[in-house]
Amino acid sequence: MSDKTLTIGILKTDDVRPQLVDEFGEYPEMFARLLGELDGDLTFKTYDVQRGELPESVDEVDAYLITGSKTSVYEPLQWIADTEAFLRKAHAAKKKMLGVCFGHQLLAQALGGKTVKAGQGWGLGVHHYQLSDAAGDYGQAGEDFSMLVSHQDQVVENIPGAEVLASSGFCPNAMVKVDDHILSFQAHPEFTKDYSEALLTLRREVFGDDNVEKALASLRDDVSFNRVTKWMLQFFRA
């Protein structure tokens, strides 16, 4: 995609369940596989922020990616507060940051928005979204795309100045950007259908039988893997 090597710092905010690691790897490996398939000039550096690892300087790498997590961003945990402080520094420096699920919610919370447990309940399986008028860099307004999801929390107030690029009836703030340096998704571009199915099966008691069965049925739908990955790379490379 480019002959310029780009280093992406992955802020790892969760561990994959031990039963699934051998088959699927940890989240940074999922992102490296996803992005590396389309852009061979990327390198990655992982910061395990749950365990206190944060960059000493916002300029240690070219851009940041904040992963998903089973933790809620509003839990009173020191590592969350420390990560928010780092995100505020990176935002002030206009450093490129891409947030995914928990990362999407944490960026909002750190930079003046708000995340809560959503009244809509669990979002699971394949969800469909429509691009907004603000999404001209990504496609035509009203165009549909689909992604895999696993979330109970949602952003209810965006970062001041943010533009909503895509939404659905279930998730109004599904894809958001701030200027040219923040892009975030409520969904999980790094999930595969196999991983989503394994996670649904493993967490059936948490999600509930009805939710799991509907989500498993939705896995028959197409997912816009390639398109969304290209959007992510377009963002990092711009």
C-alpha positions in Angstrom: 0.0 0.0 0.0 2.9 2.3 0.7 6.7 2.0 0.8 6.9 4.0 4.0 7.1 1.9 7.2 4.5 2.9 9.7 4.7 1.9 13.4 1.4 1.5 15.2 1.3 1.4 19.0 -1.4 -1.0 20.2 -2.8 -0.1 23.6 -3.9 -3.5 24.8 -6.8 -3.2 27.2 -7.8 -6.8 27.6 -6.6 -10.4 27.4 -8.3 -13.0 25.1 -9.9 -15.7 27.1 -7.3 -18.4 27.8 -9.4 -21.1 26.1 -9.3 -19.1 22.8 -5.7 -17.9 22.7 -4.1 -20.9 21.0 -6.5 -20.7 18.1 -7.0 -16.9 17.7 -4.1 -15.2 19.5 -4.3 -12.0 21.6 -5.9 -8.9 20.3 -2.7 -7.2 19.1 -2.0 -10.3 16.9 -5.5 -10.1 15.5 -5.0 -6.5 14.5 -1.5 -7.2 13.1 -3.0 -10.0 10.9 -5.9 -7.9 9.7 -3.9 -4.8 8.8 -0.8 -6.6 7.7 -2.6 -8.6 5.0 -3.3 -5.4 3.1 -0.3 -3.3 4.1 3.1 -5.1 4.4 4.9 -1.9 5.5 3.4 -1.8 9.0 5.1 -2.6 12.3 3.4 -2.9 15.6 4.4 -2.2 19.2 2.1 -3.4 22.1 1.6 -1.6 25.3 -0.2 -3.7 27.9 -2.0 -0.7 29.6 -3.9 -3.0 32.0 -0.6 -3.7 33.6 0.7 -0.2 33.6 2.6 -0.1 30.3 2.1 3.2 28.5 4.4 5.1 26.0 6.8 7.5 27.7 6.2 9.9 24.9 3.3 10.3 22.5 5.9 10.3 19.7 7.2 6.8 20.4 5.3 5.5 17.4 3.5 6.9 14.4 -0.1 6.2 15.5 -2.1 4.4 18.2 -4.9 1.8 18.2 -6.9 1.2 21.4 -8.4 -2.3 21.6 -11.7 -3.6 22.9 -12.1 -4.9 26.5 -14.6 -6.7 28.7 -14.0 -4.0 31.2 -16.3 -0.9 31.2 -14.6 2.4 30.7 -16.5 4.0 33.7 -15.0 1.4 36.2 -12.8 3.2 38.8 -9.6 1.5 37.8 -6.2 3.3 37.9 -5.0 1.9 34.6 -8.1 3.4 32.9 -7.5 6.8 34.4 -3.8 6.6 33.4 -4.7 5.6 29.8 -7.2 8.4 29.6 -4.5 10.9 30.7 -2.3 9.6 27.9 -5.0 9.9 25.3 -5.6 13.5 26.3 -1.8 14.2 25.7 -2.0 12.4 22.3 -5.1 14.3 21.4 -3.4 17.6 22.3 -0.5 16.6 20.0 -3.0 15.6 17.2 -1.6 12.1 17.2 -3.5 9.6 15.1 -5.6 7.4 17.3 -8.0 4.6 16.2 -10.4 3.3 18.9 -12.3 -0.1 18.8 -15.3 -0.8 21.0 -13.8 -0.1 24.5 -11.2 2.1 22.8 -14.0 4.0 21.0 -15.8 4.5 24.3 -12.6 5.4 26.2 -11.6 8.1 23.7 -15.1 9.6 24.1 -14.9 9.5 27.9 -11.3 10.9 28.0 -12.0 13.7 25.7 -15.3 15.1 27.0 -17.9 12.6 25.9 -19.8 10.0 27.9 -20.2 6.2 27.8 -23.0 4.3 29.7 -24.5 0.8 29.9 -27.0 1.0 27.0 -30.7 0.5 27.5 -30.7 -1.4 24.2 -28.9 -4.3 25.9 -26.2 -6.5 24.3 -25.1 -5.9 20.8 -23.8 -9.3 19.4 -23.1 -10.9 16.1 -23.3 -9.1 12.8 -24.7 -5.5 12.8 -25.4 -3.3 9.9 -24.7 0.4 9.7 -25.4 3.3 7.4 -22.8 6.0 6.4 -23.8 9.6 7.1 -23.4 12.7 5.1 -20.1 13.4 6.9 -18.6 10.1 5.7 -17.6 11.3 2.2 -14.1 9.9 2.5 -15.5 6.4 3.1 -18.5 6.2 0.7 -21.9 7.6 -0.2 -24.4 8.7 2.5 -26.8 5.9 3.3 -24.5 3.1 2.1 -24.8 0.0 4.2 -21.9 -1.9 5.7 -21.6 -4.6 8.3 -19.3 -5.5 11.2 -19.0 -8.0 14.1 -20.0 -6.6 17.5 -19.9 -7.6 21.2 -20.8 -4.7 23.5 -23.3 -3.7 26.2 -22.0 -0.1 26.7 -22.4 2.7 24.2 -21.2 6.3 23.7 -24.2 8.6 24.4 -22.3 11.9 24.2 -19.5 12.3 21.6 -16.2 14.2 21.9 -16.9 17.9 21.3 -16.4 18.6 17.6 -16.8 14.9 16.6 -18.6 13.9 13.5 -20.7 10.7 13.3 -19.7 8.8 10.2 -22.0 5.8 10.6 -24.9 4.7 12.8 -27.7 2.2 13.2 -31.0 2.2 15.0 -29.3 0.2 17.8 -26.1 2.2 17.9 -26.4 5.9 17.0 -22.6 6.6 17.4 -21.2 3.6 15.6 -18.3 5.3 13.7 -17.0 8.7 14.7 -14.1 10.9 13.7 -12.5 14.0 15.2 -10.7 16.2 12.7 -8.2 14.0 10.9 -6.5 12.4 13.9 -9.2 10.3 15.6 -11.3 7.5 14.1 -13.3 5.1 16.2 -15.7 2.2 15.8 -18.1 0.6 18.3 -17.8 -2.7 16.4 -14.8 -5.0 16.2 -13.0 -5.0 12.8 -10.4 -7.5 14.2 -13.0 -10.2 15.0 -13.5 -13.1 12.6 -16.7 -15.0 12.4 -15.0 -18.0 14.0 -13.8 -15.9 16.9 -17.2 -14.3 17.3 -18.9 -17.7 17.4 -16.4 -19.1 19.9 -16.9 -16.0 22.1 -20.7 -16.3 21.9 -20.5 -19.9 22.9 -18.1 -19.3 25.7 -20.1 -16.5 27.2 -23.6 -17.9 26.7 -24.5 -17.6 30.4 -23.5 -13.9 30.4 -25.2 -13.0 27.1 -28.3 -15.1 27.5 -29.6 -17.9 25.3 -31.9 -15.8 23.2 -29.2 -13.2 22.5 -26.7 -15.9 21.6 -29.0 -17.7 19.2 -29.9 -14.5 17.4 -26.3 -13.5 17.2 -25.2 -17.0 15.9 -27.9 -16.8 13.2 -26.6 -13.3 12.2 -23.2 -14.8 11.4 -24.7 -16.0 8.1 -24.7 -12.3 6.9 -21.8 -10.9 5.0 -19.3 -8.8 6.9 -17.5 -5.8 5.3 -14.0 -7.1 6.5 -12.0 -5.8 3.5 -13.8 -2.5 3.2 -13.4 -1.5 6.9 -9.8 -2.6 6.9 -9.1 -0.3 4.0 -10.8 2.5 5.9 -8.5 1.9 8.8 -5.4 1.9 6.6 -6.6 5.0 4.8 -6.9 6.7 8.1 -3.4 5.7 9.3 -1.8 6.5 6.0 -3.5 9.9 5.3 
